[in-house]
Amino acid sequence: MVLEQLNSSYQKERLPVLVWVVVISTLIADIGGEGILGYQFAALGWLIPLIFSLWSLARGLGGFSYPLWIWLPWVCFVVIYTAVSDEPNAIQRSIMMLCPLVVGMAMSKAKVGKNALRVLRKLMLYMAIALIVLVAFKTGILLTGVLPMITGLAGEVMTACLLCNYFAVQYVFGERKVLKWWAILAAIPVIAVTRTAIAVNGLTLPLTFAPLSTLKRVIILCLVVIVGIGIFYSPRVQKKMFYSGRGTLEDVRWENGDFATSGRSYMWSKMWERIDEQPLLGSGANASEEFISKLTNGLKHPHNDWLRLLFDSGYVGVVIFALSLLMQALHAYQMAKRTAGDISILFYAGASSILSFILFMFTDNILLYAAFFGNLQFTILGLAYAAQATAAEEEEQQRITALDKQSCEQLPVGLHETS
């Protein structure tokens, strides 16, 4: 019994191995490249955490504290749609979509104590530094000292966004030193010239779900808008935004022929035509991939996950998914208000990341980018639920111990000796 208690206590103070697996896998995915054994590093970035998570869950059915009921309607919908689909890659795409949830469930099985959460703080900082160094190398800034005109850092800016959400909450909780790391991470989309990410990453601080005062929110939001306008009129962004290389905020319109949409306006208009034919239930799991591939002779995704979901699963699927996101955000937010310290930070960060996720979905494929964003997002949520459950168990054990002690003290003196 004593050995079991010591082992349980030891496990609580260690950061679960799965956390390290997710962090390392995310960074490997951000590195990119051909990979090994025929798998690209981006694929290994979600496949390895999924295998570890399934193994963890298989060791004992149940035992997780994650509120699966929030996502169960969406899971059932995806499974049914995938089962009846004859589209190529439908199974793989569905697994990629559900992978983060599996990671979150597996993570919530762990016993997570206060010391483990302190280790997590350091790990997130080290991960941020590693990501910054990686971006510096991939863009060549360290060698040339010049910002590149074009980059392909879609995954890196999403990972940076998730970390921005985490550091933003830490800042609200009094960790002033992390503000510089938030600023550097928020600047990664500027370096990468990824337009939506510039706005989304910059908004992670003023729109954080953490209890930041209204005055501070307004001040920070104004600063972000001012800096954002300055970035918009910079030569690199102007060249990315307009074919002519020059334009104003008023020129950011779909009907403006000079506004560079990277082919999105054409793809999206064609997708809407097909959506109107089957608006309720869509064309089937992953049907959009083949449609886009034929339409563009090469691309696989429309760079708009909301539109892709609508094309594949119709308004029914979109509503189910949107409600799941909303319930998850509200549930995490309510849990954040009921907890304290690092546990509350994790819940607030997890809830805040959902807003970023929703915004990214309008212009990118973040739903399928489990290796860059989703796995890390649900790692934070899973750890939050695990830490809360561990704290509740400890509180209950302390209460039982106190009651036993009180009962023992109330016994007659003779019975004290006998017992």
C-alpha positions as a Python dict, from the first residue, in 0.01 Angstrom:
ca = {
    (1, 'M'): (0, 0, 0),
    (2, 'V'): (282, 238, 93),
    (3, 'L'): (467, 157, -230),
    (4, 'E'): (152, 227, -433),
    (5, 'Q'): (110, 564, -262),
    (6, 'L'): (474, 655, -323),
    (7, 'N'): (448, 553, -689),
    (8, 'S'): (126, 752, -731),
    (9, 'S'): (287, 1057, -572),
    (10, 'Y'): (591, 1020, -799),
    (11, 'Q'): (372, 997, -1109),
    (12, 'K'): (180, 1311, -1014),
    (13, 'E'): (496, 1521, -996),
    (14, 'R'): (620, 1409, -1338),
    (15, 'L'): (500, 1552, -1665),
    (16, 'P'): (327, 1272, -1859),
    (17, 'V'): (542, 1117, -2132),
    (18, 'L'): (269, 1190, -2384),
    (19, 'V'): (324, 1564, -2335),
    (20, 'W'): (686, 1527, -2442),
    (21, 'V'): (576, 1314, -2736),
    (22, 'V'): (334, 1582, -2857),
    (23, 'V'): (579, 1870, -2812),
    (24, 'I'): (863, 1691, -2990),
    (25, 'S'): (631, 1565, -3265),
    (26, 'T'): (495, 1916, -3320),
    (27, 'L'): (844, 2058, -3359),
    (28, 'I'): (937, 1773, -3594),
    (29, 'A'): (630, 1853, -3805),
    (30, 'D'): (733, 2218, -3811),
    (31, 'I'): (1075, 2117, -3940),
    (32, 'G'): (906, 1958, -4240),
    (33, 'G'): (1080, 1759, -4509),
    (34, 'E'): (1066, 1410, -4653),
    (35, 'G'): (1068, 1229, -4320),
    (36, 'I'): (1144, 859, -4276),
    (37, 'L'): (992, 525, -4383),
    (38, 'G'): (795, 697, -4655),
    (39, 'Y'): (619, 932, -4413),
    (40, 'Q'): (672, 1306, -4422),
    (41, 'F'): (760, 1473, -4094),
    (42, 'A'): (423, 1652, -4100),
    (43, 'A'): (250, 1311, -4109),
    (44, 'L'): (468, 1173, -3832),
    (45, 'G'): (378, 1483, -3631),
    (46, 'W'): (20, 1360, -3585),
    (47, 'L'): (66, 986, -3634),
    (48, 'I'): (316, 932, -3351),
    (49, 'P'): (104, 1111, -3084),
    (50, 'L'): (-203, 921, -3207),
    (51, 'I'): (-28, 584, -3162),
    (52, 'F'): (93, 674, -2814),
    (53, 'S'): (-253, 802, -2720),
    (54, 'L'): (-433, 490, -2843),
    (55, 'W'): (-185, 275, -2652),
    (56, 'S'): (-252, 478, -2336),
    (57, 'L'): (-628, 448, -2375),
    (58, 'A'): (-603, 75, -2453),
    (59, 'R'): (-426, 11, -2122),
    (60, 'G'): (-757, 65, -1948),
    (61, 'L'): (-1096, 156, -2086),
    (62, 'G'): (-1234, 465, -1918),
    (63, 'G'): (-1036, 643, -1654),
    (64, 'F'): (-1014, 966, -1851),
    (65, 'S'): (-1157, 1289, -1717),
    (66, 'Y'): (-1208, 1457, -2053),
    (67, 'P'): (-1575, 1551, -2118),
    (68, 'L'): (-1619, 1327, -2423),
    (69, 'W'): (-1992, 1400, -2428),
    (70, 'I'): (-1912, 1741, -2579),
    (71, 'W'): (-1762, 1586, -2890),
    (72, 'L'): (-1957, 1260, -2910),
    (73, 'P'): (-2216, 1388, -3164),
    (74, 'W'): (-1936, 1509, -3391),
    (75, 'V'): (-1740, 1183, -3352),
    (76, 'C'): (-2047, 977, -3442),
    (77, 'F'): (-2119, 1200, -3741),
    (78, 'V'): (-1761, 1168, -3873),
    (79, 'V'): (-1754, 790, -3823),
    (80, 'I'): (-2087, 739, -4005),
    (81, 'Y'): (-1994, 970, -4292),
    (82, 'T'): (-1657, 803, -4331),
    (83, 'A'): (-1809, 455, -4326),
    (84, 'V'): (-2044, 532, -4615),
    (85, 'S'): (-1794, 735, -4817),
    (86, 'D'): (-1614, 597, -5121),
    (87, 'E'): (-1392, 904, -5159),
    (88, 'P'): (-1014, 844, -5162),
    (89, 'N'): (-830, 940, -4841),
    (90, 'A'): (-1161, 979, -4652),
    (91, 'I'): (-1047, 750, -4369),
    (92, 'Q'): (-712, 924, -4329),
    (93, 'R'): (-865, 1273, -4328),
    (94, 'S'): (-1124, 1169, -4071),
    (95, 'I'): (-857, 1018, -3846),
    (96, 'M'): (-658, 1341, -3871),
    (97, 'M'): (-964, 1541, -3766),
    (98, 'L'): (-1032, 1320, -3463),
    (99, 'C'): (-668, 1274, -3365),
    (100, 'P'): (-650, 1577, -3129),
    (101, 'L'): (-954, 1455, -2935),
    (102, 'V'): (-791, 1115, -2885),
    (103, 'V'): (-478, 1291, -2759),
    (104, 'G'): (-684, 1501, -2519),
    (105, 'M'): (-864, 1195, -2382),
    (106, 'A'): (-539, 1007, -2329),
    (107, 'M'): (-379, 1310, -2167),
    (108, 'S'): (-669, 1344, -1922),
    (109, 'K'): (-597, 996, -1781),
    (110, 'A'): (-272, 1115, -1625),
    (111, 'K'): (-217, 1215, -1264),
    (112, 'V'): (-88, 1569, -1284),
    (113, 'G'): (38, 1746, -973),
    (114, 'K'): (156, 2102, -910),
    (115, 'N'): (521, 2030, -979),
    (116, 'A'): (433, 1875, -1317),
    (117, 'L'): (253, 2194, -1415),
    (118, 'R'): (559, 2398, -1319),
    (119, 'V'): (765, 2175, -1548),
    (120, 'L'): (509, 2237, -1821),
    (121, 'R'): (569, 2611, -1797),
    (122, 'K'): (939, 2559, -1867),
    (123, 'L'): (865, 2314, -2147),
    (124, 'M'): (633, 2559, -2322),
    (125, 'L'): (903, 2827, -2298),
    (126, 'Y'): (1168, 2595, -2439),
    (127, 'M'): (928, 2495, -2717),
    (128, 'A'): (872, 2860, -2802),
    (129, 'I'): (1247, 2924, -2819),
    (130, 'A'): (1296, 2616, -3038),
    (131, 'L'): (1020, 2733, -3272),
    (132, 'I'): (1171, 3082, -3297),
    (133, 'V'): (1514, 2939, -3380),
    (134, 'L'): (1357, 2705, -3636),
    (135, 'V'): (1178, 2992, -3809),
    (136, 'A'): (1498, 3198, -3811),
    (137, 'F'): (1685, 2916, -3985),
    (138, 'K'): (1407, 2831, -4233),
    (139, 'T'): (1366, 3193, -4342),
    (140, 'G'): (1742, 3251, -4366),
    (141, 'I'): (1729, 3562, -4146),
    (142, 'L'): (2034, 3451, -3948),
    (143, 'L'): (2240, 3425, -4266),
    (144, 'T'): (2112, 3717, -4471),
    (145, 'G'): (1962, 3950, -4213),
    (146, 'V'): (1685, 4019, -4463),
    (147, 'L'): (1318, 3922, -4433),
    (148, 'P'): (1207, 3691, -4716),
    (149, 'M'): (935, 3805, -4956),
    (150, 'I'): (767, 3462, -4968),
    (151, 'T'): (767, 3177, -4714),
    (152, 'G'): (583, 2850, -4660),
    (153, 'L'): (543, 2859, -4283),
    (154, 'A'): (170, 2786, -4251),
    (155, 'G'): (224, 2519, -3985),
    (156, 'E'): (476, 2723, -3787),
    (157, 'V'): (248, 3025, -3753),
    (158, 'M'): (-29, 2801, -3619),
    (159, 'T'): (201, 2649, -3357),
    (160, 'A'): (312, 3000, -3268),
    (161, 'C'): (-54, 3101, -3229),
    (162, 'L'): (-123, 2821, -2982),
    (163, 'L'): (179, 2926, -2777),
    (164, 'C'): (64, 3289, -2798),
    (165, 'N'): (-264, 3190, -2635),
    (166, 'Y'): (-77, 3016, -2353),
    (167, 'F'): (162, 3306, -2289),
    (168, 'A'): (-121, 3561, -2311),
    (169, 'V'): (-300, 3389, -2023),
    (170, 'Q'): (23, 3369, -1824),
    (171, 'Y'): (68, 3744, -1873),
    (172, 'V'): (-282, 3811, -1742),
    (173, 'F'): (-199, 3599, -1436),
    (174, 'G'): (95, 3826, -1353),
    (175, 'E'): (385, 3673, -1548),
    (176, 'R'): (509, 3998, -1706),
    (177, 'K'): (829, 3844, -1841),
    (178, 'V'): (642, 3622, -2088),
    (179, 'L'): (512, 3928, -2275),
    (180, 'K'): (832, 3947, -2479),
    (181, 'W'): (792, 3584, -2585),
    (182, 'W'): (431, 3650, -2681),
    (183, 'A'): (545, 3946, -2893),
    (184, 'I'): (815, 3744, -3071),
    (185, 'L'): (575, 3457, -3143),
    (186, 'A'): (309, 3703, -3263),
    (187, 'A'): (569, 3844, -3503),
    (188, 'I'): (632, 3507, -3673),
    (189, 'P'): (336, 3550, -3914),
    (190, 'V'): (478, 3893, -4005),
    (191, 'I'): (807, 3727, -4094),
    (192, 'A'): (619, 3456, -4284),
    (193, 'V'): (380, 3707, -4449),
    (194, 'T'): (77, 3494, -4366),
    (195, 'R'): (-205, 3744, -4369),
    (196, 'T'): (-476, 3586, -4156),
    (197, 'A'): (-224, 3466, -3900),
    (198, 'I'): (-91, 3820, -3854),
    (199, 'A'): (-435, 3925, -3731),
    (200, 'V'): (-521, 3605, -3540),
    (201, 'N'): (-189, 3583, -3353),
    (202, 'G'): (-197, 3952, -3269),
    (203, 'L'): (-548, 3920, -3125),
    (204, 'T'): (-459, 3636, -2886),
    (205, 'L'): (-372, 3884, -2611),
    (206, 'P'): (-653, 4144, -2631),
    (207, 'L'): (-915, 3873, -2694),
    (208, 'T'): (-787, 3620, -2440),
    (209, 'F'): (-1054, 3450, -2230),
    (210, 'A'): (-846, 3516, -1917),
    (211, 'P'): (-974, 3788, -1678),
    (212, 'L'): (-801, 4089, -1833),
    (213, 'S'): (-951, 4425, -1741),
    (214, 'T'): (-1160, 4603, -2004),
    (215, 'L'): (-929, 4907, -2003),
    (216, 'K'): (-623, 4694, -2070),
    (217, 'R'): (-805, 4505, -2343),
    (218, 'V'): (-899, 4827, -2519),
    (219, 'I'): (-547, 4971, -2488),
    (220, 'I'): (-380, 4652, -2613),
    (221, 'L'): (-636, 4615, -2893),
    (222, 'C'): (-571, 4971, -3008),
    (223, 'L'): (-196, 4906, -3008),
    (224, 'V'): (-246, 4584, -3205),
    (225, 'V'): (-464, 4766, -3461),
    (226, 'I'): (-209, 5048, -3500),
    (227, 'V'): (77, 4802, -3546),
    (228, 'G'): (-140, 4594, -3779),
    (229, 'I'): (-213, 4893, -4002),
    (230, 'G'): (159, 4969, -4017),
    (231, 'I'): (229, 4608, -4117),
    (232, 'F'): (-46, 4623, -4381),
    (233, 'Y'): (125, 4914, -4555),
    (234, 'S'): (470, 4755, -4541),
    (235, 'P'): (618, 4663, -4885),
    (236, 'R'): (618, 4287, -4819),
    (237, 'V'): (254, 4269, -4717),
    (238, 'Q'): (145, 4511, -4992),
    (239, 'K'): (306, 4284, -5250),
    (240, 'K'): (129, 3983, -5097),
    (241, 'M'): (-208, 4160, -5078),
    (242, 'F'): (-225, 4322, -5423),
    (243, 'Y'): (-110, 4217, -5769),
    (244, 'S'): (-1, 4574, -5837),
    (245, 'G'): (195, 4586, -5513),
    (246, 'R'): (-3, 4883, -5380),
    (247, 'G'): (-344, 4921, -5219),
    (248, 'T'): (-544, 5055, -4925),
    (249, 'L'): (-769, 4895, -4666),
    (250, 'E'): (-1067, 4992, -4881),
    (251, 'D'): (-921, 4784, -5165),
    (252, 'V'): (-945, 4461, -4964),
    (253, 'R'): (-1256, 4335, -5142),
    (254, 'W'): (-1332, 4013, -5329),
    (255, 'E'): (-1467, 4205, -5625),
    (256, 'N'): (-1144, 4404, -5654),
    (257, 'G'): (-948, 4241, -5937),
    (258, 'D'): (-622, 4372, -5790),
    (259, 'F'): (-679, 4200, -5455),
    (260, 'A'): (-466, 3884, -5444),
    (261, 'T'): (-674, 3593, -5317),
    (262, 'S'): (-424, 3320, -5415),
    (263, 'G'): (-698, 3152, -5615),
    (264, 'R'): (-935, 3132, -5319),
    (265, 'S'): (-1211, 3340, -5477),
    (266, 'Y'): (-1225, 3110, -5779),
    (267, 'M'): (-1220, 2787, -5575),
    (268, 'W'): (-1475, 2912, -5325),
    (269, 'S'): (-1720, 3032, -5590),
    (270, 'K'): (-1709, 2692, -5762),
    (271, 'M'): (-1755, 2514, -5430),
    (272, 'W'): (-2061, 2723, -5348),
    (273, 'E'): (-2218, 2618, -5676),
    (274, 'R'): (-2183, 2251, -5575),
    (275, 'I'): (-2291, 2320, -5215),
    (276, 'D'): (-2617, 2471, -5339),
    (277, 'E'): (-2696, 2134, -5500),
    (278, 'Q'): (-2667, 1941, -5169),
    (279, 'P'): (-2679, 2200, -4891),
    (280, 'L'): (-2819, 1988, -4608),
    (281, 'L'): (-2595, 1680, -4594),
    (282, 'G'): (-2315, 1773, -4832),
    (283, 'S'): (-2134, 1559, -5089),
    (284, 'G'): (-1975, 1310, -4849),
    (285, 'A'): (-1662, 1272, -4638),
    (286, 'N'): (-1358, 1427, -4810),
    (287, 'A'): (-1547, 1486, -5134),
    (288, 'S'): (-1398, 1836, -5148),
    (289, 'E'): (-1045, 1701, -5198),
    (290, 'E'): (-1117, 1534, -5531),
    (291, 'F'): (-1329, 1833, -5640),
    (292, 'I'): (-1050, 2082, -5566),
    (293, 'S'): (-785, 1857, -5718),
    (294, 'K'): (-971, 1841, -6050),
    (295, 'L'): (-1052, 2211, -6036),
    (296, 'T'): (-694, 2329, -5977),
    (297, 'N'): (-484, 2044, -6117),
    (298, 'G'): (-281, 2001, -5801),
    (299, 'L'): (-429, 2155, -5487),
    (300, 'K'): (-614, 1933, -5241),
    (301, 'H'): (-779, 2176, -5000),
    (302, 'P'): (-972, 2502, -5043),
    (303, 'H'): (-790, 2690, -4765),
    (304, 'N'): (-1122, 2738, -4587),
    (305, 'D'): (-1220, 2465, -4343),
    (306, 'W'): (-1569, 2604, -4288),
    (307, 'L'): (-1636, 2585, -4660),
    (308, 'R'): (-1477, 2241, -4683),
    (309, 'L'): (-1698, 2112, -4400),
    (310, 'L'): (-2002, 2262, -4566),
    (311, 'F'): (-1911, 2098, -4897),
    (312, 'D'): (-1845, 1756, -4738),
    (313, 'S'): (-2104, 1737, -4461),
    (314, 'G'): (-2356, 2009, -4535),
    (315, 'Y'): (-2519, 2243, -4289),
    (316, 'V'): (-2595, 1951, -4056),
    (317, 'G'): (-2227, 1868, -4014),
    (318, 'V'): (-2122, 2231, -3980),
    (319, 'V'): (-2381, 2295, -3708),
    (320, 'I'): (-2278, 1985, -3513),
    (321, 'F'): (-1910, 2081, -3531),
    (322, 'A'): (-1974, 2447, -3448),
    (323, 'L'): (-2184, 2353, -3144),
    (324, 'S'): (-1911, 2117, -3025),
    (325, 'L'): (-1655, 2397, -3049),
    (326, 'L'): (-1885, 2637, -2865),
    (327, 'M'): (-1963, 2388, -2586),
    (328, 'Q'): (-1594, 2304, -2547),
    (329, 'A'): (-1501, 2670, -2516),
    (330, 'L'): (-1778, 2738, -2263),
    (331, 'H'): (-1700, 2425, -2061),
    (332, 'A'): (-1328, 2508, -2043),
    (333, 'Y'): (-1409, 2869, -1956),
    (334, 'Q'): (-1641, 2765, -1672),
    (335, 'M'): (-1377, 2522, -1540),
    (336, 'A'): (-1117, 2801, -1556),
    (337, 'K'): (-1330, 3019, -1329),
    (338, 'R'): (-1375, 2734, -1078),
    (339, 'T'): (-1005, 2650, -1054),
    (340, 'A'): (-692, 2845, -968),
    (341, 'G'): (-323, 2874, -1049),
    (342, 'D'): (-172, 2670, -1330),
    (343, 'I'): (-489, 2465, -1373),
    (344, 'S'): (-690, 2779, -1442),
    (345, 'I'): (-420, 2899, -1683),
    (346, 'L'): (-451, 2579, -1884),
    (347, 'F'): (-829, 2601, -1902),
    (348, 'Y'): (-820, 2966, -2009),
    (349, 'A'): (-552, 2893, -2270),
    (350, 'G'): (-750, 2599, -2405),
    (351, 'A'): (-1070, 2803, -2427),
    (352, 'S'): (-890, 3097, -2590),
    (353, 'S'): (-726, 2872, -2849),
    (354, 'I'): (-1069, 2774, -2980),
    (355, 'L'): (-1134, 3132, -3091),
    (356, 'S'): (-804, 3130, -3281),
    (357, 'F'): (-900, 2792, -3429),
    (358, 'I'): (-1233, 2928, -3552),
    (359, 'L'): (-1069, 3230, -3716),
    (360, 'F'): (-799, 3022, -3885),
    (361, 'M'): (-1067, 2796, -4032),
    (362, 'F'): (-1188, 3080, -4256),
    (363, 'T'): (-869, 3091, -4463),
    (364, 'D'): (-671, 2774, -4391),
    (365, 'N'): (-678, 2399, -4325),
    (366, 'I'): (-618, 2404, -3950),
    (367, 'L'): (-874, 2127, -3894),
    (368, 'L'): (-640, 1886, -4070),
    (369, 'Y'): (-326, 2041, -3919),
    (370, 'A'): (-338, 1828, -3607),
    (371, 'A'): (42, 1801, -3607),
    (372, 'F'): (86, 2179, -3592),
    (373, 'F'): (-203, 2299, -3375),
    (374, 'G'): (-473, 2049, -3279),
    (375, 'N'): (-264, 1798, -3084),
    (376, 'L'): (-98, 2069, -2878),
    (377, 'Q'): (-434, 2241, -2825),
    (378, 'F'): (-598, 1928, -2687),
    (379, 'T'): (-284, 1846, -2488),
    (380, 'I'): (-341, 2168, -2297),
    (381, 'L'): (-711, 2092, -2252),
    (382, 'G'): (-643, 1729, -2154),
    (383, 'L'): (-380, 1835, -1900),
    (384, 'A'): (-622, 2089, -1754),
    (385, 'Y'): (-889, 1825, -1696),
    (386, 'A'): (-629, 1579, -1565),
    (387, 'A'): (-485, 1833, -1320),
    (388, 'Q'): (-832, 1932, -1201),
    (389, 'A'): (-928, 1568, -1143),
    (390, 'T'): (-600, 1505, -959),
    (391, 'A'): (-654, 1809, -738),
    (392, 'A'): (-1010, 1694, -661),
    (393, 'E'): (-883, 1347, -563),
    (394, 'E'): (-619, 1498, -336),
    (395, 'E'): (-877, 1726, -175),
    (396, 'E'): (-1111, 1432, -116),
    (397, 'Q'): (-829, 1224, 33),
    (398, 'Q'): (-735, 1508, 265),
    (399, 'R'): (-1097, 1539, 374),
    (400, 'I'): (-1121, 1167, 449),
    (401, 'T'): (-792, 1177, 641),
    (402, 'A'): (-913, 1474, 843),
    (403, 'L'): (-1241, 1298, 926),
    (404, 'D'): (-1054, 981, 1033),
    (405, 'K'): (-826, 1186, 1253),
    (406, 'Q'): (-1121, 1371, 1403),
    (407, 'S'): (-1305, 1044, 1471),
    (408, 'C'): (-997, 896, 1634),
    (409, 'E'): (-953, 1198, 1859),
    (410, 'Q'): (-1314, 1168, 1977),
    (411, 'L'): (-1265, 807, 2097),
    (412, 'P'): (-1224, 742, 2474),
    (413, 'V'): (-864, 724, 2598),
    (414, 'G'): (-877, 346, 2648),
    (415, 'L'): (-999, 287, 2297),
    (416, 'H'): (-716, 507, 2162),
    (417, 'E'): (-466, 263, 2312),
    (418, 'T'): (-657, -40, 2186),
    (419, 'S'): (-685, 95, 1835),
}
